[in-house]
Every structure is written in structure tokens, then in C-alpha cells.
């Protein structure tokens, strides 16, 4: 794929509902040649400074702050063939798990606390008509372009 567009070129790419609708369509039609992936990249954790946690304990009834952990994924939706395109994105998902310091992975089965939060959405195509082909495809399949 040679040409790319971001939300500054096409603001709909920043709309999480728009991206979700495309993802649902593509995921449901993999047997028709569409491709869907959302690979795990890793985890991002926010550990609180002990002084801050102590201040929170003194000022509130909270006795412990839980580490904030996001699962970070890299996803893509692909329509192959003539007029094809690819949308790639980063997805962050808040999880309730703690991270095991030895393995750097969540303790226990992952418990999701949020929907996907999309970032860095990019539309790719082979030529300059890719964005118009993509918009036409959206209208044809009933996704608001």
C-alpha cells in the first residue's frame, strides 16, 4: 500500500464508532477475503509514586491506589483486491489486572474494564483514488462515510 491518509485528511477516521463499524463488518466477512487482526503489542502500566499514594491515604478514605494497566494492541482491517485498502490503528484497553513483575504479564485471566480506545488510525491504499474507493465502499455496505 503506497498512499496514506490520517484523520487530518479524513476526520471520520478519528470517530471510534466509525472504526468499530468497519471492524465489525470486516471481522464478520473474513470468509469473503477481508482480513482482520488485532495483535498484542504489550502492556502499559502507571505506577503511583509512594509519596502521592501516601497523600491520597491522608486526604481520603482510599487506602491503596491500584496500578492502572492498559493492554496495547496493533490492529488492521483489510479489503483486498482492486479498490482495496487497509486501515491500521493502535488500540488501548484498560484492564483490571495487576502485572506480574517477573513475567511482565497480567496476573490471571485478563479482565477488560473498557472498550477499545483507538489511536493513530491510518488509511492506506495503492494509489490516490484509494480514499474515494474507501468512501464508496463505506456507502455501498451501509457504513456512514
C-alpha positions, -999 to 999 in steps of 0.1 A, spaced: 0 0 0 16 32 -12 -6 62 -2 -18 70 33 -44 93 49 -50 102 85 -78 119 104 -64 153 94 -72 143 58 -104 124 66 -119 133 101 -142 102 102 -111 81 108 -110 97 143 -145 85 151 -144 54 173 -179 44 162 -169 46 125 -139 24 132 -159 -1 152 -185 -4 124 -157 -11 98 -142 -36 122 -175 -54 128 -181 -56 90 -146 -68 82 -145 -93 111 -178 -109 100 -167 -113 64 -133 -129 67 -146 -158 47 -151 -134 18 -115 -124 18 -115 -95 42 -87 -96 68 -88 -86 104 -60 -86 130 -55 -71 164 -22 -83 177 -10 -78 212 19 -54 214 23 -53 252 12 -36 284 15 -1 297 13 5 334 10 36 355 26 30 389 19 57 415 47 74 434 47 63 471 46 99 483 15 105 461 -2 74 474 5 84 510 -10 119 503 -42 102 489 -44 80 520 -42 110 543 -67 131 524 -93 104 516 -106 71 528 -87 53 500 -60 31 515 -44 19 483 -42 30 446 -44 3 421 -19 4 392 -36 15 360 -28 -11 333 -36 -8 296 -33 -37 271 -18 -22 239 -27 -37 205 -20 -30 169 -49 -37 146 -57 -37 109 -87 -41 87 -80 -50 51 -102 -51 20 -81 -69 -6 -82 -67 -44 -89 -39 -68 -100 -8 -50 -87 -24 -18 -75 -6 13 -61 -11 48 -69 7 80 -43 3 107 -46 16 143 -34 13 178 -59 2 204 -56 7 241 -79 -13 265 -80 -7 303 -77 -39 322 -84 -46 359 -54 -70 363 -22 -63 381 11 -70 362 33 -98 375 68 -81 378 85 -114 369 67 -121 337 55 -85 329 21 -100 320 -13 -97 337 -19 -119 367 -48 -144 360 -72 -142 331 -74 -107 316 -104 -87 328 -113 -59 305 -126 -27 321 -131 -5 289 -138 -6 252 -110 -1 227 -96 34 226 -83 39 191 -52 59 182 -31 65 152 -57 55 126 -43 54 91 -60 45 58 -36 30 32 -42 23 -5 -22 17 -36 -30 50 -53 -46 84 -49 -81 71 -56 -79 49 -25 -97 73 -3 -126 78 -28 -127 40 -32 -129 36 5 -157 62 9 -176 45 -19 -172 11 -2 -185 26 31 -216 39 14 -222 6 -5 -220 -15 27 -241 9 47 -214 25 69 -217 62 70 -188 78 51 
